[in-house]
Amino acid sequence: MILQTLAFYLFAAVLLASAVMVIASRNPVHSVLFLILAFFNAAGLFVLIGAEFLAMILVVVYVGAVAVLFLFVVMMLDINLTELRQGFLQYLPVGALIGLVLAIELIFVVTGWQLSPELAGMAQAPASGLVEHSNTAQLGEILYTRYAFLFQGAGVILLIAMMGAIVLTLRHRDIKRQKISRQVAQKPGDTIEIRKIRPGEGV
Amino acid sequence: MNELSLSDLQIVLPEIWLALAGMALLMVGVFTSNRSTRLITGLTLVVFIIAGVLVNSGLDGTGFGGLVVDDRFGAFMKTLVLIGAGLTLLMSLGFIRREGMERFEFPVLILFATLGMFIMVSANDLMSLYIGLEMQSLALYVCAAFQRDNLRSTEAGLKYFVLGAVASGMLLYGASLVYGFTGTTSFADLAIILSGSDVSIGAIVGLVFIAAGLAFKISAVPFHMWTPDVYEGAPTPVTAFFSVAPKVAAVALLIRVLTGPFGGLFAEWQQIVFLLAVASMLLGAFGAIAQSNIKRLMAYSSIGHVGYILVGLAAGTAEGINGIAIYLAVYLAMSVGTWGCILAMRRQQRMVEDIADLSGLSRSNPGLAAALAIFMFSMAGIPPLAGFFGKFYVFLAAVNAGLYTLAVVGVLTSVVGAFYYIRIVKVMYFDEPGDAFDRPVGRELSWVVGLSAAFTLLFFVYTGPVLDGAAAASQSLGLVTIGEAQSAVLE
């Protein structure tokens, strides 16, 4: 139990620190790298509460796809950060005001929070009857049976999205490629014409 | 409960067929490149015909633990969607060849959009509703921007995408509220929970957001802002598609959501639908008067038609749904025909879109002028053309449900609408002729226009299939409880 608590505080501390570094670091590439670190630590937290499927998805989707995409964008766009930061002080009052309103709202919500008495009992019995399976297996069991229709439908949506991206952006340019067979099969008569030219008349 | 059975698959057989066929056609396209666009369009039409047979021979019931439902209502609406999608695809053949849009993805995207509409129409759960809606919308965004080198087309696509995403967000927000306050997303369970006397305010707020999201999809006022711009900017065959198939599917979805799970909240949503209907009818009538571009005019006209359709929904009776079903069938024919005529408006190999370009059409192309005149008179609601019957059944349902205000507003705005519809007839028949349009207009186009004109003109002679289908569709929703609640309110 002590070990779990220690692991929780470790993951949580690194997560918060790297989240702060995401917005604090000057180099956007460092920001993205800190974001990846934050994702990994969040995944660790998920493992601690027994949601290993979410942990895996977080690593596969967010680290594997989204963060790498961010990295590409950051590296390719060549953003000038000093220009971006110029407006920072200008917008600070408005931002601080919004932050203050949100904070007050949060305080209201948390102080007015009431849990129904039955909730304590419910929390102790997660997914009754299926406890012997891991939650990945449990999700898989309903995803491929009960919700198979929706799962396949979502797949078709992704196919349409892919088609759309290709239809709207792919362009076939005329690229001149070397065709060795044609070069070898070429005969002198195909390209060279020999003409007799009398002196002083030109072609 | 968690086991899949064969009957589950049988319920969604048309959807499975469309999905597999779409993927197969995509592969054919990838390996043969854009040369085969015509072939793939033809094959897509065959796929639609087979899907139509499957839809109308399916069994009634729910599948996948209540996620989807198959009934007569769904079959009727899916048939309309298929006819709309098929005819607009057929009309697009000439356009996509001339305008450099000949890419095999186009018919495949239309096919996948149709699949999304199928899922929308047979949705029986908030989750399948969203999956279907998003599948349809995503394919339509791409279709709107399909002419990617055309500034107006890309603008239309981007506008549609951004505003559509906002609407989806509202719908999801509403759905999450409803789920949070009731604990279920299934339509059947929601209907039981929400029919009680103490419905929490959170669920009602959720209903309002869901209704707003769906109102965007059918472009009812005040969620109509995108319609004129998108209709004008999108390539014309795509606009033709937008104005028929997705509209039928979204109206069907709205009917299913409001009368099914939210049937117990009739008094609440009737006010919303009432307001949407009045605002749409008024804006559709008055907004169109100042338009000079015929595509924009048709956009306002479609907003007005949505208003008339919502009149039937506000009645909340099986009679009102019956009226909507007839209206949709008639609107489909008129709309497809009118867009066919607009697609024939070409001069020196270029599309022209101004109403003034139609001047003197009766002398240069009498057939086309007569067809367009039939559609315009029908849209204005002049008897004995088909459009009159659509309006008649909807207004009759409103009067029988005691909604005299709606019926009166509807009739008055129809009179205003008649002005701009008949103005087009006047321009064609009495104005000085301009340059003639390019001939020939294309074999497929003439067929579609001729067929729709014949349907619109001769609807009153042989109304059987449409009226029977609409009656069966409205009966299968089982609206008895709403009707009783309505009469109880009146007493």
Contacts between the chains, C-beta under 8 A, distances in Angstrom:
chain1	res1	chain2	res2	distance
A	141	B	2	6.6
A	142	B	2	6.3
A	145	B	2	4.4
A	145	B	3	6.4
A	145	B	4	5.7
A	146	B	1	7.2
A	146	B	2	5.2
A	146	B	64	7.1
A	146	B	65	5.2
A	147	B	64	7.8
A	147	B	67	7.5
A	147	B	127	7.8
A	148	B	4	6.3
A	148	B	64	7.0
A	149	B	8	7.9
A	149	B	12	6.6
A	149	B	63	7.6
A	149	B	64	4.5
A	149	B	67	5.3
A	149	B	68	6.4
A	149	B	128	6.8
A	150	B	67	6.7
A	150	B	127	5.5
A	150	B	128	6.3
A	150	B	131	5.5
A	152	B	19	7.4
A	153	B	119	6.3
A	153	B	128	7.3
A	153	B	131	4.0
A	153	B	132	7.2
A	153	B	135	6.5
A	154	B	131	6.4
A	156	B	19	5.9
A	156	B	22	8.0
A	156	B	112	6.7
A	156	B	115	6.7
A	156	B	135	6.0
A	157	B	131	7.0
A	157	B	134	5.7
A	157	B	135	5.0
A	157	B	138	6.1
A	159	B	23	7.5
A	159	B	112	7.6
A	160	B	109	7.2
A	160	B	112	5.2
A	160	B	135	6.4
A	160	B	138	4.9
A	160	B	139	5.2
A	160	B	142	7.4
A	161	B	138	6.0
A	163	B	26	7.3
A	163	B	105	5.8
A	163	B	108	7.1
A	163	B	109	6.6
A	163	B	112	7.8
A	163	B	142	7.1
A	164	B	109	7.7
A	164	B	138	6.6
A	164	B	139	7.6
A	164	B	141	7.0
A	164	B	142	3.8
A	166	B	105	7.6
A	167	B	103	6.9
A	167	B	105	4.7
A	167	B	109	7.4
A	167	B	142	5.8
A	167	B	146	7.0
A	167	B	148	7.7
A	168	B	142	6.5
A	168	B	145	5.9
A	168	B	148	5.4
A	168	B	157	7.8
A	169	B	148	8.0
